[in-house]
Amino acid sequence: MFIQSELIDLRLTTGQDLDFVLAAEQDENNRRYIGQWTRDKHAAAITDEDMMHLILQEKSGQPAGYVIITGLQDPNLTVCIMRIVVHVQGRGYGKRLLALLTEWIFTHTETHRLWLDVNELNSRARHVYEGAGFKVDGALRESIKRGDIFETLLIMSVLHQEYMERRQKLV
């Protein structure tokens, strides 16, 4: 196992996981907020040294979602949570996943800045990110086209020092 907690585990994605990954991505609850990748693009991400493709799984071993991180080799020490997909919803997995991932990144890498983008309309995800200490850096106004409508993405980040200060307060 890659990262473990009392509720969920994270492990590296394998080729055998790709059917689940594609189904989770295309699920009605996720499709509106998640870019759609091909099987080949996910397979390439699994082997890309600048990326980490992880499966979120329940303690039973059942997959419950996935996450993709990029920028692991960024010379500016800036890492991006490119995608979080929680397929099993309503159990707090997204919140716990974000906490585990943020802790791992800031304690096992030299990352200075951890960032992500979120659809402005995805208030549920924004709430989780804000609760984890992420702050809005700015907006990419009307940068995503869905049908005939343009939607805005918010850029959110947390800095290493902010994370460490927040962590100290929680201890």
N, C-alpha and C positions, 0 to 999 in steps of 0.2 A: 504494500500500500504506500502511496506517496505521502498523503497528509490524512491524519485520522482525528476524529473527534468522537464525543459520546453519541452524537446524533447521526452524523454522516461521515463518509470517507471520500477522498479524491484520489484518483489513480490516472495514470497515463492512458489515453485513448489508444485502442488498437484497431486494426482493420476490421475485426469482428464486431466492433461497436458501431460501425458506420450506418447500418440499417436503423438502429435506435437514434443516432444523431440526426439523420435526415428526417425521420418521423417526428422527432421532437421539434425540429426547426420548422417543419411544415404544419404542425398542429395549429388549429384555428386560434387558440389562445396566444400563440407565440408569433405566428406569421406576420401579423401587422407591425410588430416591433423589431423583427429580426431579418437581416438580409438573408437571401436564399443562396446557398452554395451548392455546387455539384459534389458528387461523391469524390471525384478526382481532386477537387480543391481541398476538401477535408483531408483526403489521404496525403496530399502534399504537405498540409499543415502539421500532420502527425510527425513527419520526418524533418521539418524545417528547424534548424538549430536556433533560430531567432524567435521561435514560437513554442508555446506549450499548449497542447490540446489535452484537456482533462475531462474525465467522466466523474460526475457527482453520483455517488451511489448510496443507497440506504444500507444500514447495517446487515440486512438480509442478503446483500450483494446485488439487489435489483437496481439498475440504472434509474436515476431520477432527474438527470439533466447533464449539461456539459458546459464547459467554459473554455475560451480561447484567449491566451495572453500573447502579446507581441512586444517586440522591442527588448528582448532579453540581452541583445548584444549592442544596444544603443549606446554610443559613446557619451551621450548627454545624461545617461542613467535615468532615462524616462521610459517607463513600462506602461503599456496600454492593456486594459482589460477590453479586448475587442468584442467579446460576446459572452453573455451569460444567458443560458437557456435553462429554466427550471420547468421540467415537464410535469413533475408531481407537485402540484401547488397546494397552498393552504396549510403547510406543515412547518413553516419557518425555515425551510431549506435554503431559500435565497439569501436571507439575512445571515444564516450561519455560514454558508458558502463564502459570502463576501468577507466576513470576519476572518475565516480560516485563510483565505487567499491573501488578504491584505497583510495579515500577520506573517505568513510564510514569505511573501515578497520582501517585506521590510526587515525581516530577521535573517533571511538566507541569501539575499542578493544585496548589491550596493545601490539599489534603486533610490533615487532622490525624489522622484515625482511619479505617482501612480495616477493614471487618468483613464477616463472612459467617456463615451458620448451616450446620450439617452434622448429618446424622442420626447419632445416637450409635452406631448399628450400622455405620456406614460407616467402618471402621477404615482402609481404604486411603486415602480422602480425608483423614481426620484426620492421618494420617502425613505426607502431602504438605504440608498446611497448617502443621503444627508444624515441619516441616523448613524452611519459608519464613519462620519467625519468628512465626507467629500463635500467640496464647495463648488458652486457654479463659477467657472472662469469666463464664460461667454457663450454666445449662441452662433450657430451656423444657420442663419435665417433662410428658411425655405430651401434647404439643401437636398431634401429627399423628395422625389416625385412618386406618389402612389396614385395611380390612375390619373385623374385630371387635377389632383390637389398636391400642392407643395407643402411639406412639413418641415418644421424647425428642429434641429438637434441642439441640445445643450451640452457643452463640454464641462465636465466636472473633474476635480482632482483633489488629491490629498498629498501633502509633502511629508517626507520622512520625519522631519522635526515635529510637525503637527500630529502625526500618528503616535510618535513616542510620548509627547506631552499628554495626549488623550489616554494612552495606555497607562501612564503613571497615575492619572486621576482615577482610573477604574480599579486600580489595585488596592 
